[in-house]
Amino acid sequence: MSDVPPEVMAAVGAMMQQLQTISAAGSAAERDAQYDVLANMLAQAGCAPAAAPPLPRLPAPPEQPAAPAPLDFAEALRATLDALRHDLHNPRSPLPQLAERLRNACHSLASMEQEAALEMAKEAAVSTADTFVLLRRAAIEDPDEELGIAALVGTLTATLSGYGEHTTTFIAGDAVRLRLHVRPQAAGTATRVWSAARLAAWVCETRWGGFDVRGQRVLELGCGTAAAGLACAALGAEEVWLTDNEPAALDLAQRNAELNGLAARTRVAHFDLMMPDATLVASCGAQAAATSSAEAFGCIVASDVLYDVTAPAQLAATLARLLLARRGEGDGATAAPAPRALVVSSRDPTRSEVAQRAVNGFAELCASHPELRVLAELTSTEGVPEGHGDVLVLLLDARGDPDLSNGF
């Protein structure tokens, strides 16, 4: 340091002090002014920084090709079916790829109206003859059915034959329009839409007999595709429990709630309406904590649930327990409104004699039941929308409810 001239040491000390001044500046303007002072000091010392070279001009980004417009559903399905047909006719197509194509085709076709789905498959020239060839190949190359090709072929065959799962539009009255997954030819009665469900939705919309689901917790018994219960949700019910004792029905109910954007106000639960001491078992663990037993429902809906001679007594016992569940809750102005049950049945003469006897037997039983009271009854087609034929509509409550004037 002894070789450094004193004037340089003085200049460096002044610059260091100036840097401290810059650090202590209280505002951007003051800091900029102090930087100017430092620049002058550097210039006087003959060590001003060289001008920075101009920044190189960045090349213009290459033009990106416009993103292709998303395929609409019909185009996507057409592409899926074309790929499936190609793979079906190509014996070298990998079986896992074929299984995935089958799965996509079945899912897409099931989400369409049946007529449109069949027309789409016809245009793509996908037929059941092609799928049966695949079965023979799968039996050799995948004997343990690890890929599930046999089940997928069965599903697609049913669809192409007009008997498979598809969606349908459910319209009742002016305010209810739903899209429903259905399996009209599946075993049992729970996966198709019956006429009584449409009539039940109409009753709820028109508030026939004072039956009003708006703002209520609703329980649908034997929901099947959940047409009536989802109609209640669409009409303004606070919460709707969709119950059945068949797993296939519970699956459809959940999917139909999601399809119509009503899953947030619905719960799907196993409940056997023919077991008077049954309890609700929700299909989701988080839902199970919400209601552990069949209690506190303001409205109960059951449509076309009477099919055998033992059903009337069992259904009546279940309804009596449900209707009495809220009895005595609160008092005076705080008393809970008396719950009511709506039971809608078709008296279609083409149905079995056993089913007709069950419907008629339930009407007779309710008329003399010690715990049930018939508030309103509709047994003719008068005042009912066209297409329902002969029906039985019963509005029930529990005998001896303390305040029937509350309504809903």
C-alpha positions in Angstrom: 0.0 0.0 0.0 3.0 2.3 0.5 3.5 2.5 -3.3 -0.1 3.9 -3.8 0.0 7.7 -4.2 -1.7 9.6 -1.4 -4.2 11.3 -3.8 -5.4 7.9 -5.0 -5.9 6.7 -1.5 -7.9 9.8 -0.7 -10.0 9.3 -3.8 -10.7 5.7 -2.9 -11.6 6.7 0.6 -14.0 9.3 -0.7 -15.6 6.8 -3.0 -16.1 4.3 -0.2 -17.8 6.9 1.9 -20.0 7.8 -1.0 -21.0 4.1 -1.3 -22.1 4.3 2.3 -24.1 7.4 1.5 -25.8 5.6 -1.3 -26.7 2.6 1.0 -28.2 5.0 3.5 -30.3 6.8 0.9 -34.0 7.0 2.0 -35.6 7.1 -1.4 -35.0 6.0 -5.0 -34.6 9.6 -6.1 -32.0 10.3 -3.4 -30.1 7.1 -4.3 -30.0 8.0 -8.0 -28.6 11.5 -7.1 -25.9 9.9 -5.0 -25.0 7.5 -7.8 -24.5 10.5 -10.0 -22.1 11.9 -7.5 -20.2 8.7 -7.5 -20.1 8.7 -11.3 -18.5 12.2 -11.2 -15.9 11.0 -8.7 -15.0 8.1 -11.0 -14.7 10.4 -14.0 -12.4 12.8 -12.1 -10.3 9.8 -11.1 -10.0 8.8 -14.7 -11.7 5.4 -14.2 -15.2 6.0 -15.5 -16.8 2.7 -16.7 -16.9 2.2 -20.4 -20.3 2.5 -22.1 -22.1 -0.8 -22.0 -22.3 -2.4 -25.5 -25.8 -2.5 -26.9 -27.7 -5.6 -26.1 -27.9 -8.0 -29.0 -31.3 -8.1 -30.7 -33.0 -11.4 -29.9 -34.3 -13.3 -32.9 -38.0 -13.3 -33.3 -39.6 -16.4 -31.8 -40.6 -18.9 -34.5 -44.2 -18.8 -35.4 -46.1 -21.5 -33.5 -48.6 -23.4 -35.4 -52.1 -22.7 -34.3 -53.4 -25.2 -31.8 -55.8 -27.6 -33.4 -59.4 -27.0 -32.5 -60.6 -29.6 -29.9 -62.5 -32.5 -31.4 -66.2 -32.5 -30.5 -67.6 -35.6 -29.0 -69.0 -37.0 -32.2 -65.6 -36.7 -34.0 -63.8 -38.2 -31.1 -66.1 -41.1 -31.0 -65.9 -41.6 -34.7 -62.1 -41.7 -34.5 -62.3 -44.2 -31.6 -64.6 -46.5 -33.6 -62.5 -46.2 -36.7 -59.4 -47.2 -34.7 -61.3 -50.1 -33.1 -62.5 -51.4 -36.5 -58.9 -51.2 -37.8 -57.6 -53.2 -34.8 -60.3 -55.7 -35.0 -59.3 -56.6 -38.6 -55.6 -56.6 -37.8 -54.6 -59.8 -36.2 -51.3 -58.2 -35.1 -52.9 -55.5 -33.1 -51.7 -55.9 -29.4 -54.5 -57.2 -27.2 -53.9 -54.5 -24.5 -54.5 -51.9 -27.2 -57.6 -53.6 -28.3 -58.9 -53.8 -24.8 -58.3 -50.1 -24.3 -60.1 -49.3 -27.6 -63.0 -51.5 -26.6 -63.2 -49.8 -23.2 -63.2 -46.3 -24.7 -65.9 -47.3 -27.3 -68.2 -48.8 -24.7 -67.9 -45.7 -22.4 -68.5 -43.3 -25.2 -71.5 -45.2 -26.7 -73.0 -45.5 -23.3 -73.0 -41.7 -22.8 -75.2 -41.2 -26.0 -78.8 -41.5 -26.8 -79.3 -45.1 -28.0 -80.5 -44.2 -31.5 -77.5 -41.9 -32.1 -75.1 -44.5 -30.7 -76.4 -47.2 -33.0 -76.2 -44.9 -36.0 -72.6 -43.9 -35.1 -71.6 -47.5 -34.9 -73.3 -48.3 -38.2 -71.4 -45.5 -39.9 -68.1 -46.8 -38.5 -69.0 -50.3 -39.7 -68.3 -51.8 -36.3 -70.4 -54.9 -35.9 -70.9 -57.8 -33.5 -69.4 -60.2 -36.1 -66.0 -58.4 -35.6 -66.1 -58.6 -31.9 -66.8 -62.3 -31.8 -63.6 -62.9 -33.9 -61.8 -61.0 -31.1 -63.3 -63.4 -28.5 -61.7 -66.4 -30.2 -58.3 -64.6 -30.3 -58.6 -63.6 -26.7 -59.4 -67.1 -25.6 -56.0 -68.2 -27.0 -53.8 -65.2 -26.1 -55.4 -64.2 -22.8 -57.0 -67.4 -21.4 -57.1 -66.0 -17.9 -59.1 -63.0 -19.0 -56.6 -60.6 -17.4 -57.5 -57.8 -19.9 -61.3 -58.3 -19.4 -61.9 -58.6 -23.2 -64.8 -61.0 -22.8 -66.7 -58.7 -20.6 -66.0 -55.7 -22.8 -67.1 -57.6 -25.9 -70.3 -58.5 -24.0 -70.9 -54.9 -23.2 -70.3 -53.7 -26.8 -72.4 -56.5 -28.2 -75.3 -55.5 -26.0 -74.9 -51.9 -27.1 -74.7 -52.7 -30.8 -77.8 -54.9 -30.4 -79.8 -52.1 -28.9 -79.9 -53.5 -25.4 -76.8 -52.0 -23.8 -76.3 -49.0 -21.5 -77.0 -45.6 -23.0 -78.3 -42.2 -21.8 -81.9 -41.0 -22.2 -83.6 -37.7 -21.6 -86.0 -37.6 -18.7 -88.6 -34.9 -18.9 -91.4 -34.4 -16.4 -93.6 -31.2 -16.3 -92.0 -27.9 -17.2 -89.1 -27.7 -14.7 -87.6 -31.2 -14.8 -85.2 -32.2 -17.5 -82.5 -34.7 -16.7 -80.0 -36.9 -18.5 -79.9 -40.5 -17.2 -77.7 -43.5 -17.7 -79.9 -46.5 -18.1 -79.5 -50.2 -18.8 -83.0 -51.3 -20.0 -82.2 -54.9 -20.6 -80.1 -55.6 -17.5 -81.2 -58.2 -15.0 -83.7 -56.9 -12.4 -85.8 -53.8 -12.5 -83.5 -51.2 -11.0 -81.6 -49.9 -14.1 -84.4 -48.6 -16.3 -86.8 -45.7 -16.0 -90.4 -46.6 -15.1 -93.4 -44.5 -15.9 -94.2 -44.0 -12.2 -90.9 -42.1 -11.7 -92.0 -39.5 -14.3 -95.4 -39.2 -12.6 -93.7 -38.8 -9.2 -91.6 -36.0 -10.6 -94.7 -34.3 -12.0 -96.4 -34.6 -8.6 -93.4 -33.0 -6.9 -93.3 -30.2 -9.4 -97.1 -29.4 -9.2 -97.1 -29.9 -5.4 -100.1 -32.0 -5.7 -101.8 -32.5 -2.3 -99.5 -30.0 -0.8 -96.5 -32.3 -1.2 -93.6 -29.7 -1.5 -90.0 -30.9 -1.6 -88.5 -27.4 -1.7 -86.0 -26.9 1.1 -86.6 -30.4 2.4 -84.4 -33.4 3.2 -85.8 -36.0 0.8 -85.4 -39.8 1.0 -86.1 -41.8 -2.2 -86.8 -45.4 -1.6 -85.9 -48.0 -4.3 -84.4 -45.2 -6.4 -83.2 -47.3 -9.3 -81.8 -44.8 -11.8 -82.7 -42.0 -9.3 -85.0 -40.2 -11.7 -87.5 -39.2 -9.1 -85.0 -38.3 -6.5 -82.9 -36.2 -8.9 -86.1 -34.4 -10.0 -86.6 -33.5 -6.3 -83.1 -32.1 -6.2 -83.7 -30.1 -9.4 -86.9 -28.7 -7.9 -85.1 -27.3 -4.9 -84.8 -30.0 -2.2 -82.1 -29.2 0.3 -80.7 -32.7 0.3 -81.8 -35.9 -1.3 -80.8 -39.4 -0.2 -81.0 -41.9 -3.1 -81.4 -45.4 -1.7 -81.7 -48.9 -3.1 -80.6 -52.4 -2.2 -79.1 -53.2 -5.6 -75.4 -52.3 -6.2 -76.2 -51.7 -9.9 -78.8 -49.1 -9.0 -76.5 -47.3 -6.6 -73.9 -47.1 -9.3 -76.3 -45.6 -11.7 -77.7 -43.2 -9.1 -74.2 -41.8 -8.3 -73.3 -41.5 -12.0 -76.6 -39.8 -12.8 -76.3 -37.3 -10.0 -72.8 -36.4 -11.3 -74.1 -36.3 -14.9 -76.7 -33.7 -13.9 -74.5 -31.6 -11.7 -76.5 -32.6 -8.6 -73.9 -34.6 -6.7 -73.3 -31.9 -4.1 -77.0 -32.1 -2.9 -77.4 -35.9 -3.1 -76.2 -38.9 -1.1 -76.2 -42.4 -2.3 -76.8 -45.1 0.2 -77.8 -48.8 0.5 -81.2 -49.2 2.1 -83.6 -52.2 1.9 -87.1 -50.7 2.0 -88.5 -54.2 2.6 -86.7 -54.5 5.9 -88.5 -52.3 8.4 -85.5 -52.2 10.8 -82.9 -51.4 8.0 -80.5 -48.4 8.4 -78.9 -46.2 5.8 -75.4 -47.3 4.8 -73.9 -44.6 2.6 -71.7 -45.6 -0.3 -69.0 -43.2 0.8 -67.3 -43.2 4.2 -67.5 -39.4 4.6 -71.2 -39.5 3.9 -71.8 -42.3 6.4 -71.2 -39.9 9.2 -73.9 -37.6 8.0 -76.9 -39.9 8.8 -76.5 -43.3 10.4 -80.2 -44.2 10.5 -83.3 -43.4 8.5 -84.4 -40.3 10.4 -85.2 -36.7 10.0 -86.5 -36.7 6.4 -89.3 -34.2 5.6 -90.3 -36.0 2.4 -90.2 -39.6 1.3 -90.7 -40.7 -2.3 -91.2 -44.2 -3.6 -92.2 -45.0 -7.2 -93.0 -48.4 -8.6 -91.5 -50.4 -5.7 -94.4 -52.9 -5.3 -93.8 -56.1 -7.2 -94.8 -59.1 -4.9 -97.5 -60.0 -2.5 -95.4 -59.5 0.6 -94.3 -56.0 -0.4 -97.4 -54.0 0.9 -96.9 -55.0 4.5 -93.2 -54.5 4.4 -93.4 -51.1 2.7 -96.1 -49.9 5.1 -94.0 -50.9 8.1 -90.9 -49.1 6.7 -92.9 -45.9 5.9 -94.5 -45.9 9.4 -91.1 -46.0 11.0 -89.7 -43.2 8.8 -92.8 -41.0 9.2 -92.7 -41.4 12.9 -89.0 -40.6 13.2 -89.5 -36.8 13.5 -92.6 -37.0 15.5 -92.4 -34.9 18.7 -89.3 -33.0 17.6 -89.6 -29.5 19.1 -92.8 -28.0 20.4 -95.1 -25.1 19.5 -93.6 -22.8 16.9 -90.4 -24.9 16.8 -92.1 -28.2 16.1 -90.8 -29.9 13.0 -93.3 -30.1 10.1 -95.0 -33.4 9.9 -93.1 -35.6 7.3 -95.1 -37.0 4.4 -94.6 -39.9 2.0 -95.5 -40.0 -1.7 -96.0 -43.5 -3.1 -96.6 -43.7 -6.9 -97.4 -47.0 -8.6 -98.5 -48.0 -12.1 -101.6 -50.2 -12.6 -100.5 -51.2 -16.0 -102.7 -54.2 -16.9 -99.8 -55.8 -18.8 -97.8 -56.2 -15.6 -97.9 -59.5 -13.8 -100.9 -60.4 -11.7 -98.7 -60.6 -8.6 -97.5 -57.0 -9.2 -101.1 -55.8 -9.6 -102.2 -57.5 -6.5 -99.3 -55.9 -4.6 -100.4 -52.4 -5.7 -104.0 -52.9 -4.8 -103.1 -54.6 -1.6 -101.0 -51.6 -0.5 -103.9 -49.2 -1.1 -106.2 -51.4 1.0 -103.6 -51.8 3.8 -103.0 -48.0 4.0 -106.7 -47.3 4.3 -106.8 -49.3 7.6 -103.3 -49.1 8.8 -103.0 -48.2 12.5 -100.0 -45.9 12.0 -100.5 -44.5 8.5 -103.1 -42.0 7.2 -104.0 -41.3 3.6 -104.0 -37.6 3.1 -104.7 -37.7 -0.6 -105.3 -40.4 -3.2 -105.3 -40.4 -7.0 -106.5 -43.5 -8.7 -107.6 -42.4 -12.2 -106.1 -40.7 -15.1 -108.0 -37.5 -14.6 -105.7 -34.6 -14.1 -102.6 -36.7 -14.8 -100.4 -36.0 -17.8 -101.0 -38.2 -20.8 -99.1 -41.4 -21.2 -99.3 -42.7 -17.6 -102.4 -44.9 -17.9 -104.1 -46.2 -14.7 -102.1 -45.2 -11.6 -102.2 -45.2 -7.9 -100.8 -42.1 -6.1 -101.0 -42.0 -2.3 -99.9 -39.2 -0.1 -99.4 -40.4 3.5 -98.4 -39.3 6.9 -98.3 -40.9 10.4 -101.6 -41.0 12.3 -101.7 -38.8 15.3 -99.1 -36.2 14.2 -99.6 -33.3 16.5 -99.5 -30.5 13.9 -100.7 -31.4 10.4 -101.5 -27.8 9.6 -97.8 -26.9 9.4 -97.5 -28.3 5.9 -94.0 -27.9 4.4 
